[in-house]
Amino acid sequence: MNLEELADILEATIHHGDDEALNDEVSRVVASDLMSDILARDDTPDVLLTGLNTVQIVHTASISGIKAVVIARGKTPLQSVIDRAVEENIVLMSTKIGMFEASGRLYAKGLYSSAAE
């Protein structure tokens, strides 16, 4: 699936991401509020699903090679987070759906995490 389809599944608002980036294919997602866990991974998920709303989520995505960040739980990204996503060219979305339901929706559509979890 591509990031635009992922946005539809999560009923997400896209805060940063052009048509080309939204057409990127994704197959693995990770849900976490612990950025240290993301940085310690041996693999690179395509999408980070988190409840955090800080510039560290975009910074972590950039360092890790993650294509997109989805902020869950109805939080609207702070302007500083959007600005950082633009600088780092990371797709940034938000959804009103909680992390548990969002994870379930993505799993049901064929997105998985790695076997390392």
FENURVEN-V191038 format. One record per residue. N is the residue number from 1. RES is the residue in three letters. NEAR is the number of other C-alpha atoms within 10 Angstrom. Layout:
n: <N/N>
res: <RES/RES>
near: <NEAR/NEAR>
//
This chain:
n: <1/2/3/4/5/6/7/8/9/10/11/12/13/14/15/16/17/18/19/20/21/22/23/24/25/26/27/28/29/30/31/32/33/34/35/36/37/38/39/40/41/42/43/44/45/46/47/48/49/50/51/52/53/54/55/56/57/58/59/60/61/62/63/64/65/66/67/68/69/70/71/72/73/74/75/76/77/78/79/80/81/82/83/84/85/86/87/88/89/90/91/92/93/94/95/96/97/98/99/100/101/102/103/104/105/106/107/108/109/110/111/112/113/114/115/116/117>
res: <MET/ASN/LEU/GLU/GLU/LEU/ALA/ASP/ILE/LEU/GLU/ALA/THR/ILE/HIS/HIS/GLY/ASP/ASP/GLU/ALA/LEU/ASN/ASP/GLU/VAL/SER/ARG/VAL/VAL/ALA/SER/ASP/LEU/MET/SER/ASP/ILE/LEU/ALA/ARG/ASP/ASP/THR/PRO/ASP/VAL/LEU/LEU/THR/GLY/LEU/ASN/THR/VAL/GLN/ILE/VAL/HIS/THR/ALA/SER/ILE/SER/GLY/ILE/LYS/ALA/VAL/VAL/ILE/ALA/ARG/GLY/LYS/THR/PRO/LEU/GLN/SER/VAL/ILE/ASP/ARG/ALA/VAL/GLU/GLU/ASN/ILE/VAL/LEU/MET/SER/THR/LYS/ILE/GLY/MET/PHE/GLU/ALA/SER/GLY/ARG/LEU/TYR/ALA/LYS/GLY/LEU/TYR/SER/SER/ALA/ALA/GLU>
near: <13/13/25/17/14/21/17/10/13/21/15/20/16/17/19/19/19/11/9/8/17/20/14/14/15/19/16/19/22/21/20/15/16/12/16/10/9/22/14/9/13/10/15/19/23/22/25/26/23/21/21/18/20/16/17/13/24/28/17/17/25/17/11/18/14/22/23/28/25/29/27/26/18/13/15/17/20/11/12/12/20/22/16/20/24/16/10/14/17/22/24/25/25/25/22/16/18/17/20/11/13/21/19/12/16/17/14/10/13/10/19/17/17/13/6/7/6>
//
